Amino acid sequence: MVPTRASSVKAVSSKPTPRTKPSGENTSRVTKRSAKASYQSNSAFTGGKKSSTSSSSSKTTKIKSITAYSPKFTQHLSSHGIYLDGYDRPCGKPMPKPKNFDNLHDILSRSRRAVSPTDLSADDFQKFKFRDTIAVNESGVIGLLIPTMDGSNKNRGSTAMDHLCSNLASMTDDTLVIAKPDLLYGARPEQLNRLIRDDLDDMIVPSTYKHFPMLPNFFLEVKGPDGSPAVAARQACHDGAIGARGIHALQSYKNDSPVYDKNAYTITATYQCGHLRLYTTHIEPPVDTNGRPEYVMTSLCSYSMVNSLETFRQAVTTYRNLRDWAKEQRDASITAANARFKDAQNQLALEEPQGS
C-alpha cells in the first residue's frame, strides 16, 4: 500500500489546473528563499553554509506563472541550468551522462527475491492490465497501480504523496511553480542531526510539516490516459533537480568547497498508460566561476508494463531496485554528514582555550 494523499482527489479537466500554492500559506517567505544565493551559485555556497544574502528589500511576491503546462517551462529551466533528457548544448554537444551511469545499469538487473513467479503471477499481470484500463485519472493510477509496483515497502515513514514542496528554495526564481510530486521517497528527519537540518532547511526539507520525509531523491509523477507525457517529464525534471540539489548540499556540508563528483544520486520516474520511464538527475559543476551548477536529466530505461508478463516483472524489479538504491544513497549521505558535523564539533572543542 501507498500512503493516503495529503490533499483531496484531483478531478479530470480538459485544462489541467496548474499546481499553485494554497492561499493560506505565507507566500512572502518564498521571495526571500528563492533570491537567496546560498546554493544557486558556486561562489555563495562554500563549506555547506548558507549565504546571508536575502531579498528583504523586496516586499512583493510574484505570481507563479510558469508551470509544467506552460510552453515557457522548458526554456525557463534551461535558462537556469536545468536540462531535460535529450537536451543538447547550443554547440550541438549532448549533455554528459552521470559518471556512474554504467553502474546504475548493473543495478537494474539485480535480482530480487521479492519479484518471483509467486509474487507477480500471470494473474497479477492481468489484474494490473485491467486496472490500468480503468484508471481514468492520476488518483486512479496512484490508488490502483502504484501499490503493485511498490510492493511490501517497509519504509512507510519515508514517503509522501501529492504534497507541496513549499519549504524549499526555488530552483530558479519566484515565477516557477512549487513542485508537487505525486509520490516521493525521502529520509526520516530524525536520521540527520537537527542542527544540520536547520542549516540546510530550505535545501533538504520539502514540507513545512517537519515530520514529513526530508532529502527526497526518488520521485514519481503519474498521468491518466488524457494527461500529457510531456508534462510528466517536465515535472520529473523539476523534481530531479530538487533531489540532486538536496543531496549535493548535504555532501558539501562542512566541506571546504562544494562537492562535484558528477555521479547521480537521484532517480525520477513517470508512469502513464502502462508505460514506465526512469531517469537519473546529476549535477555538473558551473562552467564559469560565478555560474550555476547544471542539473542534467538522463533517461535510464523504459518499459511497457502491460506488454507481457516478462516486461511487467522486469519493470517492477527495476522500479524497486532503483527505489532501494536511492535509499542507500541518501542514507550514506546522511551518515557522512553526521560524521563530519561531529568531527567539526570535536575539533572546535579542542581549539577552545582551556579554563584555568
Rosetta blueprint (number, residue, H / E / L):
1 M L
2 V L
3 P L
4 T L
5 R L
6 A L
7 S L
8 S L
9 V L
10 K L
11 A L
12 V L
13 S L
14 S L
15 K L
16 P L
17 T L
18 P L
19 R L
20 T L
21 K L
22 P L
23 S L
24 G L
25 E L
26 N L
27 T L
28 S H
29 R H
30 V H
31 T H
32 K H
33 R H
34 S H
35 A H
36 K L
37 A L
38 S L
39 Y L
40 Q L
41 S L
42 N L
43 S L
44 A L
45 F L
46 T E
47 G L
48 G L
49 K E
50 K L
51 S L
52 S L
53 T L
54 S L
55 S L
56 S L
57 S L
58 S L
59 K L
60 T L
61 T L
62 K L
63 I L
64 K L
65 S L
66 I E
67 T L
68 A L
69 Y L
70 S L
71 P L
72 K L
73 F H
74 T H
75 Q H
76 H H
77 L H
78 S H
79 S H
80 H L
81 G L
82 I E
83 Y E
84 L L
85 D L
86 G L
87 Y L
88 D E
89 R L
90 P L
91 C L
92 G L
93 K L
94 P E
95 M L
96 P L
97 K L
98 P L
99 K L
100 N L
101 F H
102 D H
103 N H
104 L H
105 H H
106 D H
107 I H
108 L H
109 S L
110 R L
111 S L
112 R L
113 R L
114 A L
115 V L
116 S L
117 P L
118 T L
119 D L
120 L L
121 S L
122 A H
123 D H
124 D H
125 F H
126 Q H
127 K H
128 F H
129 K H
130 F H
131 R H
132 D H
133 T H
134 I H
135 A L
136 V L
137 N L
138 E H
139 S H
140 G H
141 V H
142 I H
143 G H
144 L H
145 L L
146 I H
147 P H
148 T H
149 M H
150 D H
151 G L
152 S L
153 N L
154 K L
155 N L
156 R H
157 G H
158 S H
159 T E
160 A E
161 M E
162 D L
163 H L
164 L L
165 C L
166 S L
167 N L
168 L L
169 A L
170 S L
171 M L
172 T L
173 D L
174 D L
175 T L
176 L E
177 V L
178 I L
179 A L
180 K L
181 P L
182 D L
183 L E
184 L E
185 Y E
186 G E
187 A E
188 R L
189 P H
190 E H
191 Q H
192 L L
193 N L
194 R H
195 L H
196 I H
197 R H
198 D H
199 D H
200 L L
201 D H
202 D H
203 M H
204 I H
205 V L
206 P L
207 S L
208 T L
209 Y L
210 K L
211 H L
212 F L
213 P L
214 M E
215 L E
216 P E
217 N E
218 F E
219 F E
220 L E
221 E E
222 V E
223 K E
224 G L
225 P L
226 D L
227 G L
228 S L
229 P H
230 A H
231 V H
232 A H
233 A H
234 R H
235 Q H
236 A H
237 C H
238 H H
239 D H
240 G H
241 A H
242 I H
243 G H
244 A H
245 R H
246 G H
247 I H
248 H H
249 A H
250 L H
251 Q H
252 S H
253 Y L
254 K L
255 N L
256 D L
257 S L
258 P L
259 V L
260 Y L
261 D L
262 K L
263 N L
264 A E
265 Y E
266 T E
267 I E
268 T E
269 A E
270 T E
271 Y E
272 Q E
273 C L
274 G L
275 H E
276 L E
277 R E
278 L E
279 Y E
280 T E
281 T E
282 H E
283 I E
284 E E
285 P L
286 P L
287 V L
288 D L
289 T L
290 N L
291 G L
292 R L
293 P L
294 E E
295 Y E
296 V E
297 M E
298 T E
299 S E
300 L E
301 C E
302 S E
303 Y E
304 S E
305 M L
306 V L
307 N L
308 S L
309 L H
310 E H
311 T H
312 F H
313 R H
314 Q H
315 A H
316 V H
317 T H
318 T H
319 Y H
320 R H
321 N H
322 L H
323 R H
324 D H
325 W H
326 A H
327 K H
328 E H
329 Q H
330 R H
331 D H
332 A H
333 S H
334 I H
335 T H
336 A H
337 A H
338 N H
339 A H
340 R H
341 F H
342 K H
343 D H
344 A H
345 Q H
346 N H
347 Q H
348 L H
349 A H
350 L H
351 E H
352 E L
353 P L
354 Q L
355 G L
356 S L
